[in-house]
């Protein structure tokens, strides 16, 4: 894992989540615009420059990798992190608990390194974005019946927003890497979090998944 030195023109983003949370597929979809139904390499690194008007900013995005890797190196990366994307699978309530545990661990064990002399940023909590992935599964009838038979249910958009509020997130969003829905919009919204003076792009009503997006204030 490597980081670009933090500057006003670069946003360092760390993507966290448990196994099967869809974080790697999210990054691959953003980078390549396609979905691969195969195992993806961990620790993906995506760099994308966004320009709006006179403002240009580079998003330097790193996949935290497997939970074991996140727990090992996540705390040491925190001094350079400007924003965390916390992913969970909307079809698996357990993935929300895992995501919360990972976030708590990284934040708890990063306190010492945030104060070390090598830190390149002030000791502030990074911005936080919670992302519900695999939102297309809400329309998968076979999976819905399977969950019903086992007395389980999907995480609703409302529950997702409440979870985001409980962890003091700056933004809640839902995506489908399979259909590339809400993916580009997510990272544009992240861009606007660091450029509040810019008008946010109009969210197309035809993108059903974007309807559940909510900027938390």
DONU-906429 format. One line per field, with one value per atom (N, C-alpha, C): y, z, x; residue in three letters; atom name. Coordinates in steps of 0.2 Angstrom, whole numbers, plus 5000, padded with zeros to 4 digits. Last residue first. Layout:
% residues N
north = Y/...
up = Z/...
east = X/...
residu = ALA/...
atome = CA/...
***
This chain:
% residues 217
north = 5078/5085/5085/5067/5068/5074/5064/5068/5069/5049/5055/5058/5039/5042/5048/5032/5031/5035/5035/5038/5038/5028/5035/5038/5017/5016/5023/5021/5020/5020/5033/5028/5027/5042/5035/5030/5054/5050/5043/5058/5056/5052/5072/5064/5062/5085/5083/5075/5088/5086/5083/5102/5094/5093/5116/5113/5106/5119/5117/5114/5121/5127/5125/5110/5111/5117/5099/5106/5108/5088/5092/5098/5083/5084/5088/5082/5088/5089/5069/5075/5082/5062/5062/5068/5063/5066/5066/5056/5063/5066/5043/5047/5054/5041/5040/5044/5041/5046/5047/5030/5036/5042/5021/5020/5027/5020/5024/5024/5005/5010/5013/4994/5000/5006/4982/4986/4993/4977/4973/4977/4987/4986/4982/4997/4991/4990/5006/5005/4998/5020/5013/5012/5030/5029/5022/5044/5037/5036/5054/5053/5045/5056/5062/5061/5047/5047/5054/5042/5049/5050/5030/5030/5037/5033/5030/5031/5036/5041/5039/5023/5029/5034/5017/5015/5020/5025/5025/5023/5021/5028/5029/5007/5009/5016/5008/5005/5007/5014/5018/5015/5003/5010/5014/4988/4993/4999/4973/4979/4984/4959/4963/4969/4945/4951/4955/4929/4934/4940/4916/4921/4927/4908/4907/4913/4912/4905/4904/4924/4924/4917/4921/4925/4924/4915/4911/4915/4925/4919/4915/4934/4936/4930/4926/4927/4930/4925/4919/4920/4939/4935/4929/4953/4946/4941/4966/4964/4956/4967/4969/4966/4966/4960/4961/4979/4976/4969/4983/4985/4982/4980/4975/4976/4990/4987/4982/5005/4999/4996/5014/5012/5005/5029/5022/5020/5039/5038/5030/5051/5044/5044/5060/5060/5053/5056/5057/5057/5066/5060/5061/5074/5074/5068/5080/5074/5075/5085/5086/5080/5075/5079/5080/5067/5073/5077/5059/5061/5067/5057/5056/5058/5058/5064/5063/5053/5051/5057/5053/5058/5057/5042/5049/5054/5031/5033/5040/5031/5032/5035/5028/5034/5036/5017/5022/5028/5008/5007/5012/5014/5013/5013/5013/5020/5019/4999/5004/5011/4995/4993/4997/5001/5003/5001/4996/5003/5005/4982/4984/4992/4983/4981/4983/4988/4992/4990/4976/4983/4988/4967/4966/4973/4972/4971/4971/4971/4978/4978/4958/4962/4969/4953/4952/4956/4956/4960/4959/4956/4952/4956/4963/4957/4953/4974/4975/4969/4974/4970/4971/4988/4982/4980/4999/4995/4989/5015/5009/5005/5024/5022/5015/5038/5031/5029/5051/5049/5041/5054/5059/5057/5046/5045/5052/5047/5050/5049/5041/5048/5051/5027/5032/5039/5017/5021/5027/5010/5014/5019/5004/5009/5013/4994/5000/5005/4983/4989/4995/4973/4974/4980/4974/4975/4976/4973/4979/4980/4959/4964/4971/4953/4952/4957/4957/4959/4959/4961/4956/4959/4978/4971/4967/4992/4989/4982/4999/4994/4991/5017/5010/5006/5031/5026/5019/5047/5041/5036/5058/5054/5048/5075/5068/5064/5089/5085/5078/5105/5099/5095/5118/5114/5107/5126/5128/5123/5114/5121/5122/5099/5103/5110/5084/5092/5094/5071/5074/5082/5057/5065/5067/5043/5046/5053/5027/5034/5038/5013/5017/5024/4997/5004/5008/4983/4987/4994/4973/4979/4982/4958/4962/4968/4954/4955/4959/4944/4950/4951/4930/4933/4939/4935/4931/4934/4943/4938/4932/4959/4953/4948/4973/4969/4962/4989/4983/4979/5001/5002/4995/5002/4999/5000/5009/5010/5008/5006/5013/5014/4992/4995/5002/4991/4988/4991/4996/4999/4997/4986/4993/4997/4975/4975/4982/4977/4977/4977/4978/4984/4983/4968/4971/4977/4960/4966/4970/4948/4948/4955/4952/4948/4948/4970/4963/4959/4986/4981/4974/5001/4996/4992/5011/5007/5001/5027/5020/5016/5040/5036/5029/5056/5049/5045/5068/5065/5058/5082/5075/5073/5096/5093/5086/5099/5101/5098/5083/5090/5092/5070/5074/5081/5060/5065/5069/5045/5051/5056/5029/5035/5041/5011/5017/5023/4994/5000/5006
up = 5038/5041/5048/5025/5032/5035/5010/5013/5020/5003/5008/5011/4992/4994/4998/4986/4993/4996/4973/4977/4984/4967/4969/4973/4962/4968/4971/4950/4956/4963/4939/4943/4950/4935/4932/4935/4941/4944/4941/4943/4938/4942/4952/4952/4948/4947/4948/4947/4957/4951/4952/4968/4967/4961/4966/4966/4964/4977/4971/4971/4990/4986/4980/4995/4997/4993/4992/4988/4989/4998/4999/4996/4994/5001/5003/4980/4983/4991/4980/4978/4980/4984/4988/4987/4973/4979/4984/4964/4963/4969/4969/4970/4968/4967/4974/4974/4953/4957/4964/4949/4948/4952/4956/4957/4956/4953/4959/4960/4944/4947/4953/4938/4938/4940/4940/4935/4934/4950/4944/4938/4959/4955/4949/4965/4962/4957/4981/4974/4972/4991/4989/4982/5005/4998/4997/5016/5015/5008/5024/5018/5018/5035/5032/5026/5050/5044/5040/5064/5062/5055/5066/5066/5064/5065/5072/5072/5052/5057/5063/5046/5044/5050/5052/5053/5052/5045/5052/5055/5032/5034/5041/5033/5031/5033/5036/5041/5039/5024/5030/5035/5015/5014/5021/5024/5020/5020/5023/5026/5022/5021/5018/5023/5033/5028/5026/5038/5038/5033/5039/5044/5044/5029/5035/5040/5020/5023/5029/5017/5020/5024/5010/5016/5020/4999/5003/5010/4993/4996/5001/4990/4994/4997/4980/4986/4992/4970/4973/4980/4967/4970/4973/4968/4967/4970/4972/4967/4965/4981/4983/4978/4973/4976/4979/4970/4965/4968/4980/4981/4976/4983/4980/4981/4997/4991/4989/5006/5005/4998/5013/5007/5007/5022/5022/5016/5024/5020/5020/5034/5033/5029/5036/5034/5033/5050/5043/5041/5064/5061/5054/5066/5065/5062/5068/5071/5071/5052/5059/5061/5043/5043/5051/5043/5038/5038/5055/5053/5048/5061/5054/5051/5075/5071/5064/5080/5079/5075/5082/5086/5084/5076/5073/5076/5082/5076/5074/5093/5094/5088/5086/5090/5092/5080/5076/5080/5087/5087/5083/5085/5091/5091/5071/5074/5081/5069/5065/5069/5076/5078/5075/5071/5078/5079/5058/5059/5066/5061/5058/5059/5067/5071/5068/5055/5061/5066/5047/5045/5051/5055/5053/5051/5054/5061/5060/5040/5044/5050/5038/5035/5038/5044/5047/5045/5034/5040/5044/5018/5023/5029/5008/5008/5014/5007/5010/5011/5014/5009/5011/5017/5019/5014/5018/5014/5018/5021/5025/5021/5016/5013/5017/5024/5024/5021/5020/5020/5020/5022/5022/5022/5030/5027/5027/5036/5029/5026/5048/5048/5041/5045/5047/5047/5043/5037/5039/5055/5053/5047/5055/5060/5058/5044/5044/5048/5045/5042/5043/5052/5052/5050/5048/5055/5056/5034/5037/5044/5034/5031/5034/5039/5042/5040/5030/5036/5040/5013/5018/5025/5008/5007/5012/5007/5013/5013/4992/4995/5001/4990/4991/4995/4979/4983/4984/4977/4978/4982/4967/4972/4972/4964/4963/4969/4957/4963/4961/4952/4950/4956/4948/4953/4950/4939/4940/4945/4934/4934/4934/4940/4939/4940/4938/4937/4936/4945/4944/4943/4943/4944/4941/4952/4947/4948/4955/4955/4950/4965/4960/4961/4969/4970/4964/4979/4973/4974/4989/4989/4982/4979/4985/4984/4963/4968/4973/4964/4962/4966/4957/4963/4960/4946/4948/4954/4938/4942/4944/4936/4935/4940/4928/4934/4932/4923/4922/4928/4924/4922/4921/4930/4923/4920/4942/4938/4931/4947/4946/4941/4948/4943/4942/4957/4950/4945/4968/4965/4958/4970/4969/4966/4971/4965/4964/4984/4978/4972/4992/4991/4985/4995/4989/4988/5006/5007/5001/5007/5004/5004/5023/5017/5014/5028/5029/5023/5025/5025/5026/5018/5023/5022/5009/5008/5013/5010/5012/5012/5001/5003/5004/5000/5001/5004/4988/4993/4994/4983/4983/4989/4984/4977/4977/4996/4995/4988/5001/4999/4997/5007/5007/5005/4995/5001/5001/4991/4989/4995/4998/4998/4994/4996/4996/4995/5000/5000/5000
east = 4868/4870/4869/4871/4870/4872/4864/4870/4867/4858/4857/4863/4851/4857/4854/4840/4841/4847/4841/4835/4836/4850/4852/4847/4843/4847/4850/4837/4833/4837/4839/4844/4840/4830/4830/4834/4833/4828/4827/4850/4845/4840/4855/4854/4848/4865/4858/4858/4880/4876/4869/4881/4881/4877/4891/4884/4885/4905/4902/4895/4908/4906/4903/4914/4907/4904/4924/4923/4916/4923/4929/4929/4911/4912/4918/4913/4909/4910/4919/4923/4919/4909/4914/4919/4900/4898/4904/4908/4907/4905/4907/4914/4913/4894/4897/4903/4892/4889/4892/4899/4902/4899/4889/4896/4899/4875/4877/4885/4878/4873/4875/4883/4887/4882/4878/4875/4878/4887/4885/4882/4888/4894/4892/4877/4877/4883/4876/4878/4877/4871/4870/4872/4877/4876/4875/4879/4877/4875/4891/4887/4885/4898/4896/4891/4893/4895/4893/4891/4893/4896/4886/4894/4896/4873/4875/4883/4871/4870/4874/4872/4877/4877/4861/4868/4873/4851/4852/4859/4854/4855/4855/4850/4857/4859/4837/4841/4849/4832/4832/4836/4835/4839/4838/4837/4833/4837/4844/4845/4842/4833/4838/4839/4831/4829/4835/4826/4831/4828/4820/4818/4823/4823/4827/4826/4813/4813/4817/4818/4812/4811/4830/4830/4824/4824/4829/4829/4816/4813/4817/4827/4822/4818/4834/4837/4832/4824/4826/4830/4823/4817/4819/4831/4833/4828/4831/4826/4827/4841/4835/4829/4853/4850/4843/4857/4853/4850/4866/4859/4854/4879/4875/4867/4883/4884/4879/4881/4878/4879/4894/4891/4888/4898/4895/4892/4911/4906/4904/4919/4917/4911/4935/4928/4926/4946/4944/4937/4948/4945/4944/4964/4957/4954/4978/4975/4967/4984/4982/4978/4997/4991/4989/5007/5008/5001/5017/5011/5011/5029/5029/5022/5027/5031/5030/5011/5018/5021/4997/5001/5009/4992/4990/4994/4997/5001/4999/4988/4995/4998/4975/4976/4984/4973/4976/4978/4965/4972/4976/4952/4955/4962/4950/4951/4954/4951/4956/4956/4940/4947/4952/4929/4931/4938/4930/4930/4932/4927/4933/4935/4914/4920/4927/4907/4907/4913/4908/4911/4912/4901/4909/4912/4888/4892/4899/4886/4886/4890/4886/4892/4892/4875/4881/4887/4865/4865/4872/4866/4869/4870/4862/4859/4861/4871/4864/4860/4887/4882/4875/4897/4893/4888/4911/4906/4903/4916/4915/4909/4929/4923/4922/4937/4936/4929/4948/4941/4941/4962/4957/4950/4975/4969/4965/4987/4987/4980/4986/4988/4987/4981/4977/4979/4991/4989/4985/4991/4997/4996/4978/4980/4986/4980/4975/4977/4988/4991/4987/4980/4988/4990/4967/4969/4977/4968/4966/4968/4972/4977/4975/4961/4968/4973/4952/4951/4958/4959/4956/4956/4959/4961/4957/4957/4961/4963/4961/4957/4960/4963/4966/4961/4963/4959/4963/4964/4969/4966/4958/4956/4960/4962/4964/4962/4954/4956/4957/4951/4953/4956/4940/4943/4944/4933/4940/4944/4922/4924/4931/4929/4923/4924/4937/4938/4931/4946/4940/4940/4956/4956/4949/4960/4956/4956/4967/4968/4964/4966/4963/4965/4971/4973/4971/4967/4967/4968/4968/4973/4973/4966/4965/4969/4958/4964/4963/4943/4947/4953/4935/4939/4943/4922/4927/4930/4913/4910/4916/4916/4919/4916/4909/4909/4912/4916/4913/4913/4923/4916/4913/4936/4935/4928/4934/4940/4939/4922/4923/4929/4923/4918/4919/4933/4934/4929/4927/4933/4934/4917/4915/4921/4924/4920/4918/4929/4934/4930/4918/4922/4927/4909/4909/4913/4910/4907/4906/4917/4911/4907/4924/4924/4917/4921/4923/4923/4930/4924/4926/4936/4936/4929/4947/4941/4941/4953/4954/4948/4960/4954/4955/4966/4968/4962/4965/4961/4963/4974/4974/4970/4975/4973/4972/4980/4974/4971/4988/4988/4981/4998/4992/4993/5007/5007/5001/4999/5001/5002/5004/4999/5003/5002/5006/5001/5004/5000/5004
residu = UNK/UNK/UNK/UNK/UNK/UNK/UNK/UNK/UNK/UNK/UNK/UNK/UNK/UNK/UNK/UNK/UNK/UNK/UNK/UNK/UNK/UNK/UNK/UNK/UNK/UNK/UNK/UNK/UNK/UNK/UNK/UNK/UNK/UNK/UNK/UNK/UNK/UNK/UNK/UNK/UNK/UNK/UNK/UNK/UNK/UNK/UNK/UNK/UNK/UNK/UNK/UNK/UNK/UNK/UNK/UNK/UNK/UNK/UNK/UNK/UNK/UNK/UNK/UNK/UNK/UNK/UNK/UNK/UNK/UNK/UNK/UNK/UNK/UNK/UNK/UNK/UNK/UNK/UNK/UNK/UNK/UNK/UNK/UNK/UNK/UNK/UNK/UNK/UNK/UNK/UNK/UNK/UNK/UNK/UNK/UNK/UNK/UNK/UNK/UNK/UNK/UNK/UNK/UNK/UNK/UNK/UNK/UNK/UNK/UNK/UNK/UNK/UNK/UNK/UNK/UNK/UNK/UNK/UNK/UNK/UNK/UNK/UNK/UNK/UNK/UNK/UNK/UNK/UNK/UNK/UNK/UNK/UNK/UNK/UNK/UNK/UNK/UNK/UNK/UNK/UNK/UNK/UNK/UNK/UNK/UNK/UNK/UNK/UNK/UNK/UNK/UNK/UNK/UNK/UNK/UNK/UNK/UNK/UNK/UNK/UNK/UNK/UNK/UNK/UNK/UNK/UNK/UNK/UNK/UNK/UNK/UNK/UNK/UNK/UNK/UNK/UNK/UNK/UNK/UNK/UNK/UNK/UNK/UNK/UNK/UNK/UNK/UNK/UNK/UNK/UNK/UNK/UNK/UNK/UNK/UNK/UNK/UNK/UNK/UNK/UNK/UNK/UNK/UNK/UNK/UNK/UNK/UNK/UNK/UNK/UNK/UNK/UNK/UNK/UNK/UNK/UNK/UNK/UNK/UNK/UNK/UNK/UNK/UNK/UNK/UNK/UNK/UNK/UNK/UNK/UNK/UNK/UNK/UNK/UNK/UNK/UNK/UNK/UNK/UNK/UNK/UNK/UNK/UNK/UNK/UNK/UNK/UNK/UNK/UNK/UNK/UNK/UNK/UNK/UNK/UNK/UNK/UNK/UNK/UNK/UNK/UNK/UNK/UNK/UNK/UNK/UNK/UNK/UNK/UNK/UNK/UNK/UNK/UNK/UNK/UNK/UNK/UNK/UNK/UNK/UNK/UNK/UNK/UNK/UNK/UNK/UNK/UNK/UNK/UNK/UNK/UNK/UNK/UNK/UNK/UNK/UNK/UNK/UNK/UNK/UNK/UNK/UNK/UNK/UNK/UNK/UNK/UNK/UNK/UNK/UNK/UNK/UNK/UNK/UNK/UNK/UNK/UNK/UNK/UNK/UNK/UNK/UNK/UNK/UNK/UNK/UNK/UNK/UNK/UNK/UNK/UNK/UNK/UNK/UNK/UNK/UNK/UNK/UNK/UNK/UNK/UNK/UNK/UNK/UNK/UNK/UNK/UNK/UNK/UNK/UNK/UNK/UNK/UNK/UNK/UNK/UNK/UNK/UNK/UNK/UNK/UNK/UNK/UNK/UNK/UNK/UNK/UNK/UNK/UNK/UNK/UNK/UNK/UNK/UNK/UNK/UNK/UNK/UNK/UNK/UNK/UNK/UNK/UNK/UNK/UNK/UNK/UNK/UNK/UNK/UNK/UNK/UNK/UNK/UNK/UNK/UNK/UNK/UNK/UNK/UNK/UNK/UNK/UNK/UNK/UNK/UNK/UNK/UNK/UNK/UNK/UNK/UNK/UNK/UNK/UNK/UNK/UNK/UNK/UNK/UNK/UNK/UNK/UNK/UNK/UNK/UNK/UNK/UNK/UNK/UNK/UNK/UNK/UNK/UNK/UNK/UNK/UNK/UNK/UNK/UNK/UNK/UNK/UNK/UNK/UNK/UNK/UNK/UNK/UNK/UNK/UNK/UNK/UNK/UNK/UNK/UNK/UNK/UNK/UNK/UNK/UNK/UNK/UNK/UNK/UNK/UNK/UNK/UNK/UNK/UNK/UNK/UNK/UNK/UNK/UNK/UNK/UNK/UNK/UNK/UNK/UNK/UNK/UNK/UNK/UNK/UNK/UNK/UNK/UNK/UNK/UNK/UNK/UNK/UNK/UNK/UNK/UNK/UNK/UNK/UNK/UNK/UNK/UNK/UNK/UNK/UNK/UNK/UNK/UNK/UNK/UNK/UNK/UNK/UNK/UNK/UNK/UNK/UNK/UNK/UNK/UNK/UNK/UNK/UNK/UNK/UNK/UNK/UNK/UNK/UNK/UNK/UNK/UNK/UNK/UNK/UNK/UNK/UNK/UNK/UNK/UNK/UNK/UNK/UNK/UNK/UNK/UNK/UNK/UNK/UNK/UNK/UNK/UNK/UNK/UNK/UNK/UNK/UNK/UNK/UNK/UNK/UNK/UNK/UNK/UNK/UNK/UNK/UNK/UNK/UNK/UNK/UNK/UNK/UNK/UNK/UNK/UNK/UNK/UNK/UNK/UNK/UNK/UNK/UNK/UNK/UNK/UNK/UNK/UNK/UNK/UNK/UNK/UNK/UNK/UNK/UNK/UNK/UNK/UNK/UNK/UNK/UNK/UNK/UNK/UNK/UNK/UNK/UNK/UNK/UNK/UNK/UNK/UNK/UNK/UNK/UNK/UNK/UNK/UNK/UNK/UNK/UNK/UNK/UNK/UNK/UNK/UNK/UNK/UNK/UNK/UNK/UNK/UNK/UNK/UNK/UNK/UNK/UNK/UNK/UNK/UNK/UNK/UNK/UNK/UNK/UNK/UNK/UNK/UNK/UNK
atome = N/CA/C/N/CA/C/N/CA/C/N/CA/C/N/CA/C/N/CA/C/N/CA/C/N/CA/C/N/CA/C/N/CA/C/N/CA/C/N/CA/C/N/CA/C/N/CA/C/N/CA/C/N/CA/C/N/CA/C/N/CA/C/N/CA/C/N/CA/C/N/CA/C/N/CA/C/N/CA/C/N/CA/C/N/CA/C/N/CA/C/N/CA/C/N/CA/C/N/CA/C/N/CA/C/N/CA/C/N/CA/C/N/CA/C/N/CA/C/N/CA/C/N/CA/C/N/CA/C/N/CA/C/N/CA/C/N/CA/C/N/CA/C/N/CA/C/N/CA/C/N/CA/C/N/CA/C/N/CA/C/N/CA/C/N/CA/C/N/CA/C/N/CA/C/N/CA/C/N/CA/C/N/CA/C/N/CA/C/N/CA/C/N/CA/C/N/CA/C/N/CA/C/N/CA/C/N/CA/C/N/CA/C/N/CA/C/N/CA/C/N/CA/C/N/CA/C/N/CA/C/N/CA/C/N/CA/C/N/CA/C/N/CA/C/N/CA/C/N/CA/C/N/CA/C/N/CA/C/N/CA/C/N/CA/C/N/CA/C/N/CA/C/N/CA/C/N/CA/C/N/CA/C/N/CA/C/N/CA/C/N/CA/C/N/CA/C/N/CA/C/N/CA/C/N/CA/C/N/CA/C/N/CA/C/N/CA/C/N/CA/C/N/CA/C/N/CA/C/N/CA/C/N/CA/C/N/CA/C/N/CA/C/N/CA/C/N/CA/C/N/CA/C/N/CA/C/N/CA/C/N/CA/C/N/CA/C/N/CA/C/N/CA/C/N/CA/C/N/CA/C/N/CA/C/N/CA/C/N/CA/C/N/CA/C/N/CA/C/N/CA/C/N/CA/C/N/CA/C/N/CA/C/N/CA/C/N/CA/C/N/CA/C/N/CA/C/N/CA/C/N/CA/C/N/CA/C/N/CA/C/N/CA/C/N/CA/C/N/CA/C/N/CA/C/N/CA/C/N/CA/C/N/CA/C/N/CA/C/N/CA/C/N/CA/C/N/CA/C/N/CA/C/N/CA/C/N/CA/C/N/CA/C/N/CA/C/N/CA/C/N/CA/C/N/CA/C/N/CA/C/N/CA/C/N/CA/C/N/CA/C/N/CA/C/N/CA/C/N/CA/C/N/CA/C/N/CA/C/N/CA/C/N/CA/C/N/CA/C/N/CA/C/N/CA/C/N/CA/C/N/CA/C/N/CA/C/N/CA/C/N/CA/C/N/CA/C/N/CA/C/N/CA/C/N/CA/C/N/CA/C/N/CA/C/N/CA/C/N/CA/C/N/CA/C/N/CA/C/N/CA/C/N/CA/C/N/CA/C/N/CA/C/N/CA/C/N/CA/C/N/CA/C/N/CA/C/N/CA/C/N/CA/C/N/CA/C/N/CA/C/N/CA/C/N/CA/C/N/CA/C/N/CA/C/N/CA/C/N/CA/C/N/CA/C/N/CA/C/N/CA/C/N/CA/C/N/CA/C/N/CA/C/N/CA/C/N/CA/C/N/CA/C/N/CA/C/N/CA/C/N/CA/C/N/CA/C/N/CA/C/N/CA/C/N/CA/C/N/CA/C/N/CA/C/N/CA/C/N/CA/C/N/CA/C/N/CA/C/N/CA/C/N/CA/C/N/CA/C
***
